[in-house]
Amino acid sequence: MLGYYACRSSTPRSRRRCRAGRHTSTSEVQLAPIRSAIYVPAATLYGHFRGQDVTPQLAELDALANQTIDDLLWWTKALKSARASVTTLE
């Protein structure tokens, strides 16, 4: 799944609403699994936000980024082809 869903709640009622909202948001969005993920280290993000050059740290993630992009492109082509071949029932 691409994305992130977080919810902070302090009461049981608000926790139930949070879970219900999470269910609604993922059921209404068409999701497709991908095999790879990119985890950017916190130190790299922090350095970026402080204006430091983090190019060497990001270069280490190139292989993972390429694999993730390849997965996304594969799903894009597969879903586009599948949706084009579906006929509507009227």
C-alpha angles and dihedrals in degrees: 000000000000114000141032132259121194131171131180118201136163104192130057091240094054091045089056090050089049092052091046090051091050091051092049095047094050096041094052094048120073106233132188124193121241125200101223137051135193119225113191110202115245091236090057093050092046091050091050092052090050090055097252123145106259097169094117092052092047091048088065088062096054096099092050092045091052091049092049092048090049090052092049092049091049091052091046092055094042095049094043090052093045093048092048091055095050115101120209119241114226 
